[in-house]
Amino acid sequence: MQRYARNAWLTALALTTCPPVLAQSYPVKPIRLVVPLAPGGGGDLVSRMIAQKVSEQIGQQVIVDNRPGGSTIIGTELVARAAPDGYTLVMATSSHGINPSLHKLPFDPVKDFTGVAFIATSPMMLTVHPNVPAKTLKELIAVAKANPGKLNYGSSGNASIVHLAGELFSLSANLKTVHIPYKGTGPALVDLLGGQIDMMFASPVPTLPHVKNGRLRAIAIASQERLRAVPDLPTMAESGLPGFEAATYFIVLGPASIPTAVVTKLNAEIVKAAQLPEIRDRLATEGAIVVAGTPQQAITHIENEIARWGKVVKAAGITAK
């Protein structure tokens, strides 16, 4: 009986000490960070920046694994079905919050994932061709209302964050505009520069150089705060549309039920990397705002994005094509 009691006590002790031991030993092998996008884009760039620094910090390699396709669904499902041990993660971007309103997903975008870290956001910037007689958001809205159905805007594709930002603008300001989808931001930007389209929401990265040389005119930034890269450019809210936000984001998720100790370790290392001056400066140059947020902030943001874009998709009658 005494032996049984002693064994039971030892078992209980082992169970209660597992989490700290797990935290101390993790990671013992390389970590895979799935990027459900093609190489070269913003999500890929941020993933590689963070992966390199975290690898140096933890002494294990963080391998970036590009798995594009299916509007990010293919790579994201792979992670949803992975073992919840902290060795398979995914970089979620705006599509993660848009897809639930457009597709029947093979996973739940919230319940099937563990929030790990909220790295940064990259807000959309509204720019117009100089031929458009507007220098402020108020003037642009006035022009659009005086010419219903005549102003058009380009996007990087149907149901993209760029498209939904344009629809949110039209809905918020009660405008009638025409959406012209392209196969990527590049082709849309070419036509914006050429005057074939009137306006577009896009990342500051490809558009800001053209604003600085006068080929495009920046109207406002769709974020809560002004961008360090363009401090004189007002936000959409400051310009008359309270609460208007449209941004992609960079959030690390893992499969559901990753042990808390592992999540805590991962979050600490990713946040540490994101807050390095060289990473902060690089992201600021790319038009991003570092959040360096908690696992709960990551999940809460995704929940808010699903609700936000679900309303826009429904109100605008957008469907997956």
N, C-alpha and C positions, 0 to 999 in steps of 0.2 A: 504494500500500500504506500509506504514511504517512497519507494522507488518510482511508483506511478505518479505520485504527487510531484516528485522532483522533476520527472520527465515533462510533465504537463507545464510546470513552471518554466522550464528551459524553452519549451516550444513557444509559450506565450511571450517570453523575453525576446526570442528570435524574431517573432512576428512584429513586435513593436519597434525593433531596431532596424528592420529592413529598409524603410524609406531613407534614413540618413546614409546607410551603407550604399544604397542605390544612387543617391545624389553624389556621394564621394567617388564612386567608381565610374559613373556615366560621364563621357562616352568611352567605350572600350574598342570601338571600331568606327570606320568612316560613316558619316551621315549623308543621306541623299536628299537634296533639295530639288524637288520636281518643279520645273517651270512649264506650265501648260501652254506655252507660247513659243513662237519661233525665235531663234537667236536674233539679237540686234535691237529689240525693242526696249521700252522702259523697264518692264518687268524683268527682262533678262539682265539688263545693265545693273539694276539695283541688287538682284540676286547674286551676281558675281562679285560685286563690291563687298557685300555683307559676308558672303561665303569665304572670301579670301581672308578677311580680318578675323572671323570666328575661328577659322582653321588655325590661324596663328595663335589665337588665345587658348584654345583647348587642346592643342597638340594632336588633333585628329583631323583628317581631311573632310571638308564639306564639299561634296561633289554636286555640281549643278547639272541636272538632267532635263534637257528640253524635250517635252512631250506635247507638241502642238496638235491641234485638231479638234473639231467638234465644238467650237466656241469655248475652248478651255475645258470642256467636259471630260475628254479622254484622260488627260493627265490628272485632273482632280479626282476622278473616280478611282484611279490607280492608288492614290493616297488614302482615300476613304476606306478602301478594302485592305490596306496594309496593316501589319501588326502594330499595335499601339505601344511601341517601345521607345519612341523618340528617334528612331533611325531613318524614318521616311517622313518628309515634310513637304509642303507645297507652298508656293508663293501665290497667294490669291490677289487678284486685281479686280477692277470694276466689273468684269464679266461675272464674277462670283455672285454679285448682288443683282445683276440684271437677268441672268439666265432663268431663275425660278419663275419669272413672269412670262417667259417665252417658250420654255421647253419642259417636257416631262423628264425630270432628271432621275438618274439611277441612284441617287443618294439625296439625303437631306442636307442642304447647304449649311445648316447650323448644327443639328443634332448629331450628325455623323462626323463632326470635327471637334478638335480641341484647339482653342485659341492659344497661340504661343507668343506672338509679339506683333505689335502694330508699329511698323517701321516709319512710314511717311505717307503723305498725300501729295498728289501732283494736280493742282487745279487747272481747269480749262480757262483759256484766255479768249475773249471775244474780240475778233479783229474784223475790219471791213476794208474793202478796196477804197482807195482815195476818191473814186468817182461818187461814192455814197455821200451825200451832203449831211454828214453827222459827225460830230466830234465827241459827243457825250452820249450816254445811254438814253437820257431823256430825249435828245434830238433824234436818235435812231428810232425810238419808239414812235415819235411823232411822224417821222418819214414813213414808217411801216403802216401806221394807221391811215395816213393820207393816201397811201397806195396799196390797198388790201390785195393780197395775192400776187403782188409784183416783185417784192423783195424775196430773194432766195438765199439758201444757205447750203453749204456743202458739208459732207461728213465722210468719215473713213469707212463707212459701210452701214447698212441697215442694222438698227438696234445696237449700234456701238455707243459708247459713252458720249462721243461727239454728236451723234444723231440725237440721243436723248437730251443732251444739254440744249440743243436747238429747239426741241419740242417743249422742254420745260420753259424756255424763254418765251415761246409763242403763247403757251398756256398762261404763264404768270402775268404777261403783259396784255393778254387778250388780243393777240395779233393773228393775222392770216399770212403765213409765209409758205414758201415752197421748198421742200427738202430735195436735194440732189445728192444721192449716194455715190461714192466712188469706191474703188478697190484699194483702200489705204489712204492715209493722210497725205502722202506725197503727191499723188495725182490731183487731189482736191486742192492742195496748196498751189500747185501750178496754175490751175484755172482761177483761183482767187487772185493770184498775182497778175494774171492776164485780164482780169475783169470779166471773165465768163460767169463767175458767181459773185454775189454781193458781200457775203459775210460767212464766218465760220468760227465755231468754238474749237480750239485745239490746244495742245500742250505749248507752253511758251518756247520750248526748245527749238522747234523748227520755224516758228513764226517771229520770235523776237528779233532775230537779225534783220528781217525785212521791215519790221517796225522802225528799227533804229536807222535804216537807210531811206526811210520815207516811202517805201513801196507798199506798205500796209499801214493802217491806222488802228491802234489798240483802243478799245472802248472801255473795257472793264475786266476784272479777274473774278472768277466764280469761286471764291473762297471766303472764309470767315475773316481772314486777315490779309493785309497786303503782302505781296511777294518782295523778298529782299532784292531780287534781281530787277524789279521794276517798282521801286518804292513810291513813285508819283502816280502810279496807276490805281484808281479807286476800285473797290470791290463792287460787285453787282448790288449788294445790300446798301452800301453807301450811296450808290447811284439811283436808288429808288425802288429796288425789288428786295424787300426784307426777307431774310432766310434763304435766298437763292444760293445754292451750292451745287457744283458739278465738278467732280474730280475723280481721277483714278486713285487707287491706293495700293500700298504694298504691305500686305499682312501675311505673316507666316502662320500656317495652320498645320495640325497633324491629325491623325485618325482620332476618333473618340476614345476616351478612357486612357489617355497617356497618364502615367503616375504623376502626381502633383510635384514630387521632388524633381523629376526629370523636366517638367514644364518650367519650374522655377529656375533651374540651371540654364535651360535654353534661353529663357527670356532675359536673364541677367547677361548672358554672353552676347546676344543679338543687340540688346539695348546699349551695352558697352561699345559695340562696334559702330552702331548708328550715331553715337554721340562723339565719336572721334572727330576732332577738328577737320581733318582731311576729308572725311565722309560727309560731314555737315556742309562743308564748303562746296564739295563736288555736287551734292544734291541740290544745294541752293542755286548753283550755276545751271543745273538742269531744270530749274523751275519747280523744285519740290520743297515741301516743308516737313522737317523731321518731327515726328510725334514721339517716338521711343516709348510706346505705350505698353500697358499690361495685357495679359491674356484676356481679361474681362473686357477691356477697352476694345480689343480686336473683335471679339464676338458681338459686342453691343453695336459697333460701327457697321458690321455686316448686316445685322438685323435691321438697323435703321436704313441702310442702303436698299435692302430688299423691299421694305415698305415704301421708300421714296420713289424708286423707279417702277415699282408695281403700279402705283397710282398714275404715273406718266404714261406707261405702256397702255393701260386701260383707257385713260382719257383721250389719248391720241390714236387709239385703235391700231397700235403697232403689232405686227405679227412677224414671226421668224420666217425668213424666205430662203 
